[in-house]
């Protein structure tokens, strides 16, 4: 028999991607229990299309009694380039001094998404840090993990938040969510920073061809982070390698982002694609992370609790 107290609040962790958008609309339609609030963690560097989608979502949710709170841990782009700011490592692709390849640690999700979400959750509960949250007081946090990514579902690492996964209860996949959104006249962009290293070539092409200003911004950022941490460099710390946004580890505006087969590439007398991708699956390079970088379900790298 379950004797645990009911949740004090029910909150949606809103990444503004396909799955979390579907969850918010399902709650508005009373298909799933309503939320007291939704929380969107803003890195300050989302594409314009994501902010426009979020504005529409927030307006729709407000009409159904669900406020959407936007929280922020700072502007990830500005912070990364600020020598005075502590650098929260992004998962940049690295060419090491010895010519080997590596990848920087991923701290950005924890710093710019999970941390501000937890702070807002405590605020909504009425126990701002360092005030302890009493035992038995907790938020039920709905997370948009669908059936095709069930391996990402896990418990919260803090006592005052208990994760639930309504899409798993519904046995919905990402495609089910997409169909549901289309029938209601909605669509959702992948929520990820303009310069997210987990973009696939398809996302990079879309940025270049449809959002030239944002593409130029990403190209400029890519050049600016070539030597890594803006804070470490003036302090004389040893350069640990060259940093890149694109997995090919070449400047973004030189990266092979146009979709071609190996044979087509070689017909143009280009270097082998394997020279860029080192045996990686070209389809993975094309598609990138399928869900963008939602707070809890970024597939690339180690899962973030």
N, C-alpha and C positions, 0 to 999 in steps of 0.2 A: 504494500500500500504506500502510495506516494504522500509523504507528510510534509514536504517542503512548501513554504509559503508561496503564494502567487507572486508574480513579478510586480514590482512597484510601477514600472513603465514598460511599454513595448515600443521599441525604436528600430527603425530601418537604417542600416548602414548603406547609404546611397552613393554608389560609385558613378551613377548616371550612364552606365552601360546597358546592354540589352537586358540582362537578368534582373538587376536592381530596379530598372525602369518598369519591367513587367510586374515585379513585386509591389511597387508603389501603386500602379494602376489596379492590380488585383485587390489591394486593400481599399482603394477608393470605391471599388464596385462591390465591396463586402463579400468577395469570394474567399478571402482569408480575413482573419480578425484585423481590425483597424490598428494603426500605429498612433501613438501619442505624438510622435515626431519622427522626422527623418534627418540624418546628418550627412552632409557632403563635405569632405575634406578637400579644400582648394589649395593646390600647390602654387597657384599664381601664374602658371604657365600652361594652362589648358588651351586647346584650339578654340577659336571663336565659336565654331559650331557646337561645341560642348556647352559653352556658357549660354548660348541661345536655347539649346535643348533644356538646360537646367532651369532657365527662366520660365519656359513654358510649363515644365513639370511642377515647379514651385507654385505657379499660379493655379494650375489644375488641382494640386493637392490641397492648397489653402481653401479652395471652394468646397472641399470635402472634409475640412476640419483637421488637416494634417500639416502642421508647419514644417518647412524645410529650413534647417539651420545650416549656414555655411560657416565653416571654421577653417582656420589656417595656422600653419606653423611657420609661415614666412613665404617668400617668393624664392622657389628653388633655383631659378635661373640666376637671379641677382645674387643670392647667397653664395652660389658656387663660384662666382667671379669676384667676390668681395674678399680682399686679403685680410680684412678685419673680422670676418665671420668664420665661425667653426665650420669645417667642411663635412657635411653628411654625405658620405660616399655614394655616388651613383654607380650603377653596374656598367661602367664604361668598358669598351673593348681595349685591351692593352697589347702593345708590341713591346716586349721587354728588351732591355739593352743587349741581351745575348741573342736576340732574334727570335726567341720563343714567344708564344702567344699566351695571354692570360686574360683575366677579367677582374675588374675591381669589385670590392664587396658592395652589396646592396644594402644601404642604410636609409635610403631616401623614403621608402615606403613606411618604415617605422617612424621616421622623424616628421615627415610632412603629412602623413595620413593617419596612422594609428594613434600617435601621441595626441594630436588635437581632438580626435574622436573621443578618446578616453577622457580628456579634460572636459569636453562638453557633456559627456555622459554623467560625470560626477556633478557638474553644475546643475543639470536637469534633475538629478536626484536630490540636490540640496546639500551636497557634501564636497565642497571645493577643497582640493589638496591644500594643506596637509590634514584637514579634518578627516578622521577615519570613517569609512562607510560602515554602519552597524551590520552585524551579522543578520542575515535574513532579508536585507534590503538589496535588491538587485534589479537590473534591467534585462529584459529579454531582448536580445539583439538579433534581428533578422538579417541574414546574409544571403545574397543572391548566388548561391552555388547550385548549379543544375545537375541533373542525373549523370551527364557525361563527364563531370569533374568531381564525382563523389569523393575521390581521394583527397580533395582539398578541405573537406569538412573536418573541423576539429573543435575542441572545447576552447573557451577563452582562457587566457592566462591570468585573469584577475577575477576575484571572487564576486565583484559587483556587476559583472556582465556574464550572461549565459547565452551562448550562441544557439540559434535555431535556424533551420533551413527549410522554409516552406516549399520551395521548389522540389526538394527531395520528397516531401510528403505528397506532393501532387504528381510525382514521377515525371516531371517535365524536364526536357532537354533544352539546350540553347535554341534549337530549331523550333521547339514548341513555343518558346518565348517570342521568337521572331515572328512566327505565324500569328500569335495572339496580338502582338503590336500592330502588324500590318492590317489586321481586320478592324482595328480601331483607329486607323489613320495615324499611327505613331511609327517612328523608327528611332534608333539610338546609335550615336557614334561611339566608337571605342573611347573610353575615358583614359587618356594618357597624356603626359606632357608632350608639348610640341617636339621636344628633342629627346624623346624616350629612346634609349638604346635598344629596347625590345621591339621597336617597330620592325616589320618586315618590309621587303622592297615594295609591296603593294601600298603600304601606308606612306612610304617615302615618296613614291610616284604621285600619289594622290595629293600630298602636301605640295610637291613641286608644281604639279599641273593645275591644281584648283585653288591653292592658297599661296601665291608667290611671296607675299610678305612674310608669312610664317615660315616658308621654306628658307628665305633669306636669313631669317632669325636663327633657324636651326644651323645653317651653314656657318654663320658667324660664331655661334656658340661652340660648334665643333672645332673651329680653328682656335678659339680662345682657351679651350681646355686641353690643348695638345700636350702641354707639359704637366698636367694634373692639377693638384690643389693650388689655388691662388694664394692661400695662406702659407703653405709650406715653402713655396718657391722663394719669397723674399727672405725667409729665415735661413736659407742656404741648405735646406735638406736635400739629400741626394735625389736626383730624378730617377724614378722607379720604372720609367718607360714612357712611351708615347701613347696618349689616350685618344680614342675615337668613338663617335656615336654609332658608326656603321660596323657590322660584324666583319666586313672585309678588311678592316683596319687600314683604310685609306681615307683621305679627306672626303667629307660627305658629298661635295659637288663633283667628285671624281669617281664615286662608288658605282659599281655596275648594278643599278637599280631597275633598269628596263628589263622586262621579262623576255628572255630568249632562252632557247635550248642550248645545250653544250655545242651541238653541231652548228647551229646558227652563229654562235659566238665565234667559233673557230673559223668559219667561212670569212669573217671579217679580219682574220689574221690577228686576233686579240690573244693575249695570254690565256692559258687555260683557266676556266672558272675555278678549278680546284686550287689554283694559286691564290685565289681570293678567299675561298670558303674552306679550304683544307679538309675536303671530304665530307663537309656537312651536307645534309639533305637539302637540295635546292628548293624543295617545296617548303621546308621550314624557313629557309631564308626569304622566300617569297611571302609567306603568310605572317611571319612573326608571331608574337604572343596573341592567341585568339581572343583574349578578353581585355586587352589593354591592361592597365595597372590599377584595378580596383583595390580597395584597401586590404581585402583579405584573400584575394584569389589570383594574385599575380603568379602565373604558372612557372615563370622562368626563374632559375636559381632555387635556393632553398625556400620553403614556405615560411611565411612570416606569421608568428603567433599573435 
